[in-house]
Amino acid sequence: MIEIPPFFVPFVAAADYERVYEDLARHCGARPLPPGERLYAITFTHHSDTWTATVGQRLGGEKIITRKVRGERIERVQHLYDNATVLAIFPGHPYLVIHDNNRSQWDNPFYAGGVRGVRTFPAG
């Protein structure tokens, strides 16, 4: 089981976490969440690929590639990567993810639909 760290905003001094978090929410038109409800990570589907957005980490995912070999179905996993580091995730339908990289394949912020898993920062 992955241990989730206390709330933070990547690349920001601890004294500025709250202010920057509220600024990020305002920037993407989201509502900042109270402590204990803030999102640490989501797993979502995009074009049938499974992606994970985790605060402080680069976006990553998996694509299942299926082919037939001599009548037998073979599946393999292709790992997907993006250079964008997730700064914050906000709930909604769809969720909003804001990152740090303007050269990413993802819009900034981007909408994440098909969410299949959500992890929150610990309370307190």
C-alpha positions as CSV (number, residue, x, y, z in Angstrom):
1,M,0.0,0.0,0.0
2,I,1.3,3.4,-0.9
3,E,1.6,5.8,2.0
4,I,0.1,9.2,1.1
5,P,2.1,12.2,2.3
6,P,0.5,15.2,4.2
7,F,-1.0,17.8,1.9
8,F,1.5,19.8,-0.2
9,V,1.8,21.8,-3.4
10,P,4.8,20.8,-5.5
11,F,7.6,23.3,-6.0
12,V,6.1,25.6,-3.3
13,A,7.4,26.4,0.2
14,A,5.2,24.9,3.0
15,A,4.3,28.4,4.3
16,D,2.6,29.1,0.9
17,Y,0.7,25.8,0.3
18,E,-2.7,27.3,1.3
19,R,-2.4,30.5,-0.8
20,V,-1.0,28.7,-3.9
21,Y,-3.7,25.9,-3.6
22,E,-6.4,28.6,-3.6
23,D,-4.8,30.4,-6.5
24,L,-4.6,27.2,-8.5
25,A,-8.3,26.5,-7.8
26,R,-9.2,30.0,-8.9
27,H,-7.1,29.8,-12.0
28,C,-9.0,26.7,-13.3
29,G,-12.4,27.8,-12.0
30,A,-12.6,25.1,-9.3
31,R,-13.6,25.2,-5.7
32,P,-10.8,24.7,-3.2
33,L,-11.5,21.8,-0.8
34,P,-11.1,21.9,2.9
35,P,-8.3,19.9,4.6
36,G,-9.1,16.2,4.7
37,E,-11.0,16.3,1.4
38,R,-8.2,17.4,-0.9
39,L,-7.3,15.1,-3.7
40,Y,-3.9,13.4,-3.9
41,A,-4.5,11.1,-6.9
42,I,-7.0,9.9,-9.4
43,T,-7.0,7.0,-11.8
44,F,-9.0,7.7,-15.0
45,T,-9.6,6.4,-18.5
46,H,-8.7,8.5,-21.6
47,H,-9.2,7.0,-25.0
48,S,-9.4,3.5,-23.5
49,D,-6.0,4.0,-21.7
50,T,-5.7,4.1,-18.0
51,W,-3.9,7.1,-16.6
52,T,-3.0,8.2,-13.0
53,A,-2.6,11.8,-11.9
54,T,-0.8,12.1,-8.6
55,V,0.1,15.4,-7.0
56,G,3.9,15.9,-7.2
57,Q,4.4,13.2,-9.8
58,R,4.5,13.0,-13.5
59,L,1.4,11.8,-15.3
60,G,1.6,8.1,-16.2
61,G,-0.5,5.5,-17.6
62,E,-0.9,2.1,-19.3
63,K,-2.3,1.0,-22.6
64,I,-3.3,-2.6,-23.2
65,I,-2.2,-3.8,-26.6
66,T,-4.0,-6.9,-27.8
67,R,-3.1,-9.0,-30.9
68,K,-3.7,-12.5,-32.2
69,V,-0.7,-14.8,-32.7
70,R,-1.6,-18.2,-34.3
71,G,-5.1,-17.8,-33.2
72,E,-4.2,-17.0,-29.6
73,R,-5.0,-13.7,-28.0
74,I,-1.9,-12.0,-26.6
75,E,-2.0,-8.9,-24.4
76,R,0.8,-6.7,-23.4
77,V,1.0,-3.5,-21.3
78,Q,2.6,-0.4,-22.8
79,H,3.6,2.2,-20.2
80,L,2.6,5.7,-21.0
81,Y,4.4,8.8,-19.7
82,D,4.1,12.6,-19.9
83,N,6.5,15.2,-18.6
84,A,3.8,17.2,-16.8
85,T,4.0,17.1,-13.0
86,V,0.6,17.3,-11.3
87,L,0.1,20.4,-9.1
88,A,-3.4,19.9,-7.9
89,I,-6.6,17.9,-8.6
90,F,-10.1,19.2,-8.1
91,P,-13.3,17.2,-8.0
92,G,-16.2,17.5,-10.4
93,H,-17.8,15.8,-13.3
94,P,-15.3,15.6,-14.9
95,Y,-12.4,16.2,-12.5
96,L,-9.9,19.0,-13.2
97,V,-6.1,18.4,-13.1
98,I,-3.6,21.3,-13.2
99,H,0.0,20.6,-14.0
100,D,3.3,22.5,-14.6
101,N,4.2,21.8,-18.2
102,N,3.1,23.8,-21.2
103,R,4.8,21.3,-23.6
104,S,2.6,18.4,-22.3
105,Q,0.2,16.5,-24.5
106,W,-2.5,17.5,-22.0
107,D,-4.3,20.8,-21.8
108,N,-3.6,22.8,-18.7
109,P,-5.8,22.4,-16.8
110,F,-7.4,19.3,-18.3
111,Y,-10.6,17.5,-17.6
112,A,-10.3,13.8,-16.5
113,G,-13.4,11.7,-17.0
114,G,-14.0,8.1,-16.4
115,V,-12.5,8.3,-12.9
116,R,-12.1,4.8,-11.4
117,G,-10.2,5.6,-8.3
118,V,-9.7,8.6,-6.0
119,R,-7.2,9.0,-3.1
120,T,-7.3,12.0,-0.7
121,F,-4.6,13.5,1.4
122,P,-4.9,12.5,5.0
123,A,-6.9,14.8,7.3
124,G,-4.9,17.1,9.6
